[in-house]
Amino acid sequence: MMSPSPTSTARNGRRAPSAGCDRPRPAGLGSRVFIVGLILLAAAAYGQAMAGEEKMPSAPRDSLKRALRSLLSDSARAGARPGERGRPATLPRPDSRRHSLEVDVEAVRADTVFAPFRDHLRAGRFDPARQALRAVKSRARQPAEREIAEFDLIELDFFEARFDTALAAYRTFATSHPRGYLTNDAIGRVFLIDENSDAGQRPLTLYAAAAREGRAGRPDSAVTLLKQGVELYPSSSLTDDLVLALGDMALRSATPAAALGHYRVVADSMPDSPLAPAAMMRIGRYRSEIDQDFAAAIGTYERVLERFPESIEADEARKLIERLRRRT
């Protein structure tokens, strides 16, 4: 079964990616220019990191962290009018490859080292779950395990609707891991929480509960919560997140093909959604990994490049096109 792409993922998440509306309204032009300018500064710093973060000179690394810190601050929403989304439509593509393209985060999470955490989460034992993650972090055998444990500690606050605490921690995580496996996911969560802070917490609380149920291995329960969110809050800026998450949950169900319908809604019926490129990437993965239709997958990834050439997803689309062409 195909695992959903991380949310990175800046939202990815946002990401992304993170994963879920009425068709969302794009941010005001002033807000978008300000945000994109900050991200372009970060991308320029990325371009100097040719040999990896551990070899990056301190000045470019500090510049990148400062840019991310500015991006994730409250001033990133400056210029947006009330009710407008805080996220840019797409995030520019960094000049250097991200670690997140090289590690299957969900495969790492499925490893036995995370088994105690999974057991506690399923049982709703949040404090023991935190202790289990701290143990993974302190005894990690590889950097990915340590970073995932650190990120999932923040996720527990998100799952429990401690949004102010989680928001601050996601920001710190993103700036302390400027080229990390889950940096995009942390940034996605920041925008997810920030852009819904003025609309009341009920839609976001439903989304967080669904994310918790999905992570705990109860996709049916997650789907019920996500559908409630879509039905109860059809005008929420969270709707595309909810719909994308419904697709991710469908992949774990007895009818995984239903995921395509949800992904198409975000990709085609919500073209202004910042999650549209992420939704298209999921369609491509479905075509390649489940349908084994490599030509269709290549075509989908090529449309990502055509529609969103400067998005973070564009880099991954190019990489996947090259891989699939070698297999055909």
C-alpha positions as CSV (number, residue, x, y, z in Angstrom):
1,M,0.0,0.0,0.0
2,M,1.3,3.4,-0.9
3,S,2.2,5.7,2.0
4,P,1.1,9.3,1.7
5,S,3.8,11.7,1.0
6,P,5.0,13.6,4.0
7,T,3.8,17.1,4.4
8,S,6.3,17.6,4.2
9,T,6.4,17.8,4.1
10,A,5.9,22.8,3.6
11,R,2.6,22.2,3.6
12,N,5.6,20.3,3.3
13,G,3.1,21.7,4.5
14,R,2.7,22.7,4.1
15,R,3.5,21.0,4.1
16,A,3.7,20.8,3.0
17,P,3.9,18.5,3.8
18,S,1.1,18.5,5.7
19,A,-2.5,16.8,4.5
20,G,-6.8,19.1,3.8
21,C,-12.8,23.7,1.6
22,D,-14.4,25.8,-0.1
23,R,-12.1,27.0,-2.7
24,P,-9.6,29.0,-0.7
25,R,-8.9,32.6,-1.3
26,P,-5.3,33.5,-2.2
27,A,-3.4,35.8,0.1
28,G,-3.2,39.5,-0.7
29,L,-0.5,40.5,-3.2
30,G,1.5,42.4,-0.6
31,S,1.5,39.4,1.7
32,R,2.5,37.0,-1.0
33,V,5.3,39.2,-2.3
34,F,6.7,39.6,1.3
35,I,6.5,35.9,2.0
36,V,7.9,34.8,-1.3
37,G,10.8,37.3,-1.0
38,L,11.7,35.8,2.4
39,I,11.6,32.3,0.9
40,L,13.7,33.3,-2.0
41,L,16.3,34.5,0.4
42,A,16.2,31.1,2.0
43,A,16.5,29.4,-1.4
44,A,19.6,31.5,-2.1
45,A,21.2,30.3,1.1
46,Y,20.3,26.8,0.1
47,G,22.2,27.2,-3.1
48,Q,25.4,27.7,-1.1
49,A,24.9,24.4,0.8
50,M,26.4,22.2,-2.0
51,A,28.2,19.8,0.3
52,G,25.5,19.3,2.9
53,E,24.5,21.1,6.1
54,E,27.4,19.7,8.1
55,K,29.8,21.4,5.6
56,M,27.9,24.6,5.1
57,P,29.8,27.7,6.1
58,S,28.4,29.3,9.2
59,A,27.4,32.6,7.4
60,P,25.1,31.0,4.8
61,R,23.6,28.6,7.3
62,D,22.9,31.5,9.7
63,S,21.4,33.5,6.8
64,L,19.1,30.6,6.0
65,K,18.0,30.3,9.5
66,R,17.3,34.0,9.8
67,A,15.2,33.8,6.6
68,L,13.2,30.9,7.9
69,R,12.8,32.6,11.3
70,S,11.4,35.7,9.5
71,L,9.1,33.5,7.3
72,L,7.7,31.7,10.3
73,S,7.1,34.8,12.4
74,D,3.8,36.6,12.7
75,S,5.0,39.2,10.3
76,A,4.8,36.7,7.5
77,R,1.1,37.5,7.5
78,A,1.6,41.2,7.1
79,G,-0.5,42.7,4.4
80,A,-3.1,40.0,4.4
81,R,-6.7,41.1,4.8
82,P,-8.9,39.4,7.4
83,G,-10.1,36.0,6.1
84,E,-7.3,35.6,3.6
85,R,-5.0,32.7,3.7
86,G,-1.5,33.2,5.2
87,R,0.3,30.6,3.0
88,P,1.8,31.5,-0.3
89,A,0.3,29.7,-3.3
90,T,3.5,27.7,-3.8
91,L,6.9,27.7,-2.1
92,P,9.9,28.3,-4.4
93,R,12.1,25.3,-5.3
94,P,15.4,25.3,-3.3
95,D,18.6,25.2,-5.3
96,S,20.0,22.2,-3.4
97,R,18.3,18.8,-2.8
98,R,16.5,18.4,0.4
99,H,17.0,15.4,2.7
100,S,13.3,14.8,2.6
101,L,13.6,13.5,-1.0
102,E,15.9,10.8,0.1
103,V,14.3,9.3,3.1
104,D,10.9,7.5,3.4
105,V,9.7,9.0,6.7
106,E,6.8,6.7,7.0
107,A,9.0,3.6,6.6
108,V,11.2,5.0,9.4
109,R,8.2,5.6,11.6
110,A,7.1,2.0,11.0
111,D,10.4,0.6,12.4
112,T,10.3,-1.4,15.6
113,V,12.2,1.4,17.4
114,F,9.0,3.5,17.3
115,A,6.8,0.5,18.4
116,P,6.4,1.6,22.0
117,F,5.4,5.1,20.9
118,R,2.8,3.6,18.5
119,D,1.4,1.4,21.2
120,H,1.0,4.3,23.7
121,L,-0.5,6.6,21.0
122,R,-3.2,4.0,20.1
123,A,-4.1,3.6,23.7
124,G,-4.3,7.4,24.2
125,R,-1.4,7.4,26.7
126,F,0.2,10.7,25.7
127,D,2.7,11.1,28.5
128,P,4.2,7.6,28.0
129,A,4.2,8.3,24.3
130,R,6.3,11.3,24.9
131,Q,8.7,9.3,27.0
132,A,9.0,6.7,24.3
133,L,9.8,9.4,21.7
134,R,12.4,10.9,24.0
135,A,14.0,7.4,24.4
136,V,14.2,7.1,20.6
137,K,15.7,10.6,20.3
138,S,18.4,9.8,22.8
139,R,19.3,6.4,21.4
140,A,18.7,7.1,17.7
141,R,20.8,4.9,15.4
142,Q,20.5,7.4,12.5
143,P,19.8,11.1,12.1
144,A,16.4,10.4,10.5
145,E,15.2,8.6,13.7
146,R,16.3,11.4,15.9
147,E,14.6,14.1,13.8
148,I,11.4,12.2,13.4
149,A,11.2,11.6,17.1
150,E,11.8,15.3,17.8
151,F,9.1,16.3,15.3
152,D,6.6,13.7,16.6
153,L,7.0,15.1,20.1
154,I,5.6,18.4,18.7
155,E,2.9,16.4,16.9
156,L,1.6,15.1,20.2
157,D,0.9,18.7,21.3
158,F,-0.8,19.3,18.0
159,F,-2.9,16.1,18.4
160,E,-4.0,17.3,21.8
161,A,-5.0,20.7,20.4
162,R,-2.3,22.6,22.3
163,F,-1.9,24.8,19.3
164,D,0.0,27.7,20.8
165,T,2.6,25.4,22.2
166,A,2.9,23.4,19.0
167,L,3.1,26.5,16.8
168,A,6.1,27.8,18.7
169,A,7.8,24.4,18.6
170,Y,7.2,23.9,14.9
171,R,8.8,27.3,14.3
172,T,11.8,26.4,16.4
173,F,12.1,23.0,14.6
174,A,12.0,24.6,11.2
175,T,14.7,27.1,12.0
176,S,16.9,24.6,13.8
177,H,16.6,22.0,10.9
178,P,16.8,24.3,7.8
179,R,17.6,21.3,5.6
180,G,15.8,18.6,7.6
181,Y,13.7,15.6,6.7
182,L,10.6,17.2,8.1
183,T,11.3,20.9,7.7
184,N,8.6,21.3,5.1
185,D,6.1,19.5,7.3
186,A,6.9,21.9,10.2
187,I,6.5,24.9,8.0
188,G,3.2,23.5,6.8
189,R,1.9,23.1,10.3
190,V,2.9,26.7,11.1
191,F,0.8,28.1,8.3
192,L,-2.0,25.6,9.0
193,I,-2.3,26.8,12.6
194,D,-1.6,30.4,11.9
195,E,-4.1,30.9,9.1
196,N,-6.9,29.3,11.2
197,S,-6.2,31.1,14.4
198,D,-8.8,33.8,13.8
199,A,-11.6,31.5,12.8
200,G,-11.9,29.6,16.1
201,Q,-10.3,26.3,17.0
202,R,-13.1,23.9,16.3
203,P,-12.3,23.1,12.6
204,L,-8.6,22.8,13.5
205,T,-9.3,20.6,16.5
206,L,-11.3,18.2,14.3
207,Y,-8.4,18.1,11.9
208,A,-5.9,17.5,14.7
209,A,-8.0,14.7,16.1
210,A,-8.3,13.1,12.6
211,A,-4.5,13.3,12.3
212,R,-4.1,11.6,15.6
213,E,-6.5,8.8,14.7
214,G,-4.7,8.3,11.4
215,R,-1.3,8.1,13.0
216,A,-2.7,5.7,15.6
217,G,-3.8,3.3,12.9
218,R,-7.5,4.0,12.9
219,P,-8.2,5.4,9.4
220,D,-12.0,4.8,9.6
221,S,-12.2,7.0,12.6
222,A,-10.0,9.6,11.0
223,V,-12.3,9.7,7.9
224,T,-15.4,10.2,10.1
225,L,-13.7,13.2,11.7
226,L,-12.5,14.7,8.4
227,K,-16.0,14.4,6.8
228,Q,-17.5,16.1,9.8
229,G,-15.0,19.0,9.3
230,V,-15.9,19.3,5.6
231,E,-19.7,19.2,6.4
232,L,-19.7,21.5,9.4
233,Y,-17.2,24.1,8.1
234,P,-17.6,24.3,4.4
235,S,-16.2,27.9,4.2
236,S,-13.2,27.2,6.4
237,S,-9.7,27.8,4.9
238,L,-9.0,24.3,6.2
239,T,-11.2,22.6,3.7
240,D,-8.4,21.7,1.2
241,D,-6.4,20.2,4.1
242,L,-9.4,18.2,5.1
243,V,-10.0,16.9,1.6
244,L,-6.4,16.0,1.0
245,A,-6.3,14.2,4.3
246,L,-9.4,12.2,3.2
247,G,-7.5,11.1,0.2
248,D,-4.6,9.9,2.4
249,M,-6.9,8.0,4.7
250,A,-8.6,6.4,1.7
251,L,-5.3,4.9,0.7
252,R,-5.4,2.8,3.9
253,S,-8.9,1.6,3.3
254,A,-10.4,-1.3,1.4
255,T,-11.1,1.1,-1.5
256,P,-7.8,3.0,-2.1
257,A,-9.0,4.2,-5.6
258,A,-11.3,6.6,-3.7
259,A,-8.2,8.6,-2.9
260,L,-7.9,9.8,-6.5
261,G,-11.3,11.6,-6.3
262,H,-10.2,13.6,-3.2
263,Y,-6.8,14.5,-4.7
264,R,-8.4,15.6,-8.0
265,V,-10.7,18.0,-6.0
266,V,-7.7,19.7,-4.5
267,A,-5.6,19.7,-7.7
268,D,-8.3,20.7,-10.2
269,S,-11.2,22.2,-8.4
270,M,-9.1,24.3,-6.0
271,P,-6.3,25.5,-8.3
272,D,-5.5,28.4,-6.0
273,S,-4.9,26.1,-3.0
274,P,-1.3,25.9,-1.9
275,L,-1.9,22.1,-1.7
276,A,-2.7,21.7,-5.4
277,P,0.8,20.6,-6.3
278,A,1.0,18.2,-3.4
279,A,-2.3,16.7,-4.5
280,M,-1.0,16.2,-8.0
281,M,2.1,14.5,-6.6
282,R,-0.1,12.1,-4.8
283,I,-2.0,11.3,-8.0
284,G,1.4,10.6,-9.7
285,R,2.4,8.2,-6.9
286,Y,-0.9,6.4,-7.0
287,R,-0.4,5.9,-10.8
288,S,3.1,4.5,-10.4
289,E,2.9,2.6,-7.1
290,I,-0.6,1.2,-7.2
291,D,-1.7,1.2,-10.8
292,Q,1.9,0.5,-12.0
293,D,1.1,2.8,-14.9
294,F,4.4,4.6,-15.3
295,A,3.4,6.5,-18.4
296,A,0.4,8.0,-16.6
297,A,2.6,8.8,-13.6
298,I,5.2,10.6,-15.8
299,G,2.4,12.6,-17.4
300,T,1.1,13.7,-14.0
301,Y,4.5,14.8,-12.8
302,E,5.1,16.7,-16.1
303,R,1.8,18.6,-15.4
304,V,3.3,19.5,-11.9
305,L,6.2,21.0,-13.7
306,E,4.0,22.9,-16.2
307,R,1.6,24.3,-13.6
308,F,3.9,24.7,-10.6
309,P,7.5,25.1,-12.0
310,E,8.7,27.0,-8.9
311,S,7.1,24.9,-6.3
312,I,9.0,22.6,-3.8
313,E,7.2,19.7,-5.5
314,A,8.9,20.5,-8.8
315,D,12.2,19.1,-7.7
316,E,10.7,15.8,-6.6
317,A,8.7,15.6,-9.8
318,R,11.8,15.9,-11.9
319,K,13.6,13.2,-9.8
320,L,10.6,10.8,-10.1
321,I,10.3,11.4,-13.9
322,E,13.9,10.4,-14.3
323,R,13.4,7.2,-12.2
324,L,10.3,6.2,-14.0
325,R,11.8,6.7,-17.5
326,R,14.7,4.4,-16.5
327,R,12.1,1.7,-15.7
328,T,10.2,2.0,-19.0
